[in-house]
Amino acid sequence: MRTRILLLLLIALTLKVDLIFSQEYQLVWSDEFDGAELDTDKWEFQIGNGPPAGWGNNELEYYRKENATVSDGFLTITAKKENYQGFQYTSSRIRTINKGDWKYGKFEIRAKMPKGKGLWPAIWMLPTDNVYGGWAASGEIDIMEYLGHDTTTVYGTLHYGGSWPNNVHSGKSYTLKSGGFNEDFHTFTLVWEEGRMDWYVDGQLYQTQTHWYTSGQSFPAPFDQRFHLILNLAVGGNWPGNPDGSTKFPQEFVIDYVRVYQKVSTDIEEGNNSGKPSDFYLGQNYPNPFNSQTVIEYQLPKAANVKITLYNIYGQTADVIVDEYHNAGNYKYFYDASKLSSGVYTYSLNAGGRSQSRKLVLIK
């Protein structure tokens, strides 16, 4: 009895702390890099040196799949000095386009930087649909950029305005008080809400932006559309300059995890079982808390591949509950969690480019 009471108290405390920490955000997408290779259900490789040539920045690398490896819970993007396809350097660049696209949310990435002149790792976002025109009229969000010759500083930047060359940018930098970003892992966070963006390093807010524009459009354009994530390690380019004799290869950009949180609406009207659902909806499981078995209900306004993923409190995948194609309709799933340990979990429904999440509590 005492053990059960302590467990209930621990779960209640965890829920309270999680609510405060997440500020009403719930995990909707993540990659903990627990497998042996990159999950291509979540990421797409970008291969080559453009277009445009040098990715528009006069970069020197050729991006390859082979330079992105997953092991021991980490994604490692390695920049190498080697001759390949007429280029002197290779690296890797991956993105979530049409596999992970979001309008607003909290984006959290824990990573460790390389070191050396001419190295340019970045965690950033581009518009999936380019609603307002070519770069940068439809916007660009740089969550973190870093120049390998200055190991103490990272940058957060927005690009907007008109299409090149009528684009502008705004942003600030964050400098460590001691040590370098190449010496240990640090957490980079962007909180993107309507008309506001906040940048954090290791939980410390270092800039807020609330003013931007796109020609001929009303605020908050262009940052009112869905964007996708990009991770890459560039070599050379207009901003970092090219490697020199002091740059040692290979160099690694190591990512521990990528987590995306969104505010989940609680005022959506549940679908009518007698007809086609009017909206996308994930119901709260019942009973909750539960012992081993519970029911999860959800509705789809149109046919889509459905994936319901269960995450533990660390954002790691605990189970894939559903992963199959469904027609539009109302669904009820009887979930057996008897193989899992007691605790607080988050289950996330992803279908047709939309996602919702809720928490469940398992007590044995």
N, C-alpha and C positions, 0 to 999 in steps of 0.2 A: 504493500500500500504506500509506504513512504517513497519508494522508487517511482511509482506512478505519479504521485503528487509532485515530486521534484521534476519529473519529465514535463508535466503540464505547466509548471511554473517556468521552466526553461523555454518551452514553446511560446508561452505568452510573452516572455521577455524578448525572445527573438523576433516575434511579429511586431512588437512595439518598436524595437531598435531598427528593424528593417524599414518600417513605415517612415520613421524620422529620417533615416539615412537616405532613402530613395526619394523623399519628398513627393510621394504619390506615384512615382515611376515604377513600372513593373517590367521585368526582363521579358523581351519579345524575340530576341535573336542573339545567338552567341556562338563563338567558336573557341573552344578550350585547347584545340590542337592535341587531342588525346590519341589520335590514330597514328598510322605509320606513313600516311601521305596526305596531301592537301585534299580537303573535301570539296570536290567539284560540283556538289549540289549547292554549295554556298559561294564558291569563288570561281572566277573565270580568269585564265591567263591572258595577258596581252603580250604578244610576241613581236620582236623586231626593234626598230629604231624610229618608229613613227607610224602613221603620218601626223603632222608634217615631219620632215626629217629632223632627227634629234629631238623628237617630241615637242617641237616648237621652241626649244630652249638651247639648241646646239649641244645636247647631251652626247656623250661618246660611247655609251654602252649599247649592247644588243641584248634585249630581254629574252630569256629562255626559261622553259619549265624546270629544267634541271637545277637551276640555281635557287629554287624554293624547296626546302626539305622540312619534313615534320618528324620529330622524334622526342621522346621524353617530355611530352607536354608543351613543346615549343615549336613555333614556326621560325625557321632561319632563312633569311634572304641573304645570299652570299654574293658579294661583288668580287670578280676575279680579273686579273690581268692575263688575258689569253687572246689569241687570234681566232676569231670566229666570224664567218660571213663578211669578211673585209673590215671588221671592227677589232679594236685592241682590248676591249673590255666586255665582260658579260655580267648580267645581273638578272633580277626578276621583278615583275610588276603584276599584281593581281587586283581584281575588282569584283564587287558583288552585283553588278548591274543585272536587273531582272531576276535576281535571286535574293537580293536584300536591298530594298529601296524604301526610303522613309521620308515622310514630311513631318518634321519636328521630332524631338526625342533627346535622350541623354546617351552620348556615345563615349564609351570608356575603353581605353586600350592601355595595356601595361607592356612596356618595351624597353629594350636596352640598345643604345646607339653604337655605331662603329666610330672609328677615329682615323682622321687623315684628310689632308687637303684634297678637294675635289669630290668628296663623298657627300651625298645629299639624300638622306632618307626622309620619307614623308608619310604622314597619315592624313588623308584628305578626302574631299567629296566633290563629285561633279553631278550636274543635273542629268537625270535619266532621260528626259524628254526634250530638253532644249526648247521649251515653250516660247521663250522670249528672243530666240535667235542664237547665233554663234557666240563662241567665247569672247568676252566674258559677260555678254548681255544676259545670259541665263544663269550666271553666277558660278562661283567656285568657293568652297569652304575649306580652308587649310586648318585642320585641327592641330597638327604639329609638323613643323619643318625644322631641320637642323643642318648646320654646316660643319663638316667633320674637322675643320681646322680650329673651331671654337667649341670645345666640348662642354662648356658651361651654360650655353644659351639655346633656347628653342623659341620658335615664333608661331603666332596664331594670326591668320590673315583672312580677310574677305576680298574677293575680286568681283566687280560688278560694273555698272554703267552701261556703255554701249559695246557693240562688237569691236574687236581689235581693229585699229589702234585707238579707239575711243573709249577704252576701258580704264578704270581706276582701281585702286585698292586701298585698304585701311587695316591696321593691325598693330599689335604690340609684341614685345618679347618678354621672356622670363629667364632670369639668370640665377643659377644655384648659388647659395652662400658659400658652399664648400663642395669639393669633389666635382666630378664630371658625369654627364649623362651616359658616357661610355663605361663607367665603372660599376654601375648597378642598374637595376630595373627601376623605372619611374612610371607613374600612372598619369595619362593624359586624358582629360575629359572635356567634352563640349556639351553644354546644355543649350539646346536650340528650341526656343519657343516662338510663338507668333510675335514678330517685331523686336525680338531680343535674342542675343547669343552671349553666353558666358564661357570663358576658357579657364581651366584649372590645371595645375600641376601638383600631383600628390595631395589633392584636396584643397589646395590654396587657390582662391580666385585671383587672377592677375589681369584680366581685362573683361569689359562688357562693351558690346556694340549694340546700338539701337538706331543707328542712322545709316542708310544706304539707299541706293536708287537704281532703277533701270530705265533707260530712255523710253518715254512714251507710256510708262506703266505707273500704276499707283502703288504706294507702299503697302505691304512689305515685299513686293516683287523686287528681285527675282527669287527671294528666299521664302516662297510660299508654294513651292512645288516639291515633288519627291526627288531625293538625291540618293546616290549610292556611294559606298566606301571604296577607297583605293589605298593599297599599301605598296610602296616601291622603294628601291634603293638605286638612285641615279648616280652615274659617274660623270663628273664634269658638267658643264652647262654655264649659261650666262651669269647666274648668281654665285655659285660656289667657286667658279673657275676650274681649271683642269688640274688633275693630280700632278705632283712634281716628285723630285727624288726622295722627299721625306715620307711619301705615302707608301705604306706597306700593304701588300695584298697577300692573301685574300682578307676581306673585311666583312663583318657580319652585322646585320640588322636583325635582332632577335625579338620576337613577339610572343609574350606569354599567353595573352588572351585578347579577344575582341568581344565586347558586350554592348548590346543596344537595348535601351529601356524606353518605354513610352507610357504616357498617361493613358489609362484605360477608362473609357466612359462607362458609367454605371447607370445611365438613364436611357439605355436603348430598350425599346419595347420588344418583348419576346415575340418570336414568330408564331403564327397560327398554324397548328398542325393540320388544319383542313385545307390549306392552300399553299402556294409558293411563298417562301419567306420574302419579306420586303428589304431585309438588311442582313449584313454579316454579323454574327453574334455567337459568343462563347458564354455558356451559362456557368454558374457556380456549381461545383460538384456537390452531390448530396448522397449520404450524410457527410457532414464535415464539422468536426474531426470524424475519422472513421477508422475501423479496424479491418484491414486487408482488402475489403471490397467497397467500391463507390461507383456512382453513376455520373457521367459527364455528358451534357447535352450541348449541341451546337447547331447552327443553321447557316445555310449557304444560299445566297440569292441567285447564284449561277454556278454552273458546273466548273470544277477545278480539282487539281491535285491537292489533297488535304494532308497536312502533317501536324500531328499533335505531339509535342516533345515535353518531357518532364525533366526539370532541372532541380538540382539540390541547392542548398543555400549558398554554395560557392559558384553557382552558375554553370556547373558541370552537368553534362547530360546524364541523367539517371535511367531514362527509359524512353523509347520511341513508342508511343501508345497507338498512333494511327499513322500510316503512310500509304495512301492509296487514292485513286481517282473516285470522286463522288459527283453525282448529279445534283442539281439544285434541290434543296429540301431540308427537312428537319431530321436530326440524327440523335440517337441515344446510345451511348457506349458504356457497357458494364466493365469497369476496369478492376483487375485483380492485382493488387500491390503487395501480395503476401511475401514476395522475395525481397522487398525493400526494407530498410531499417526505419524505425520511428523517426519522425522529424517533420520539418516544414519544407514543402516543395512548391515550385511554380510550374504550372502547365501552360503551354503556349500553343495556340492554334494559328497556323499559317496556311493561307489558301488564296490564290488569285491575286497575289501581291499585297494582301492585307493580313494583319495579325492582331491578336488579342491574347492577354494572359490573365490568369487568376492563381490564387494560392490554395493549396490544400494541406491538411494536417493529418498525418498518419500516426496513430497511437496503437501500439501492440501491447 
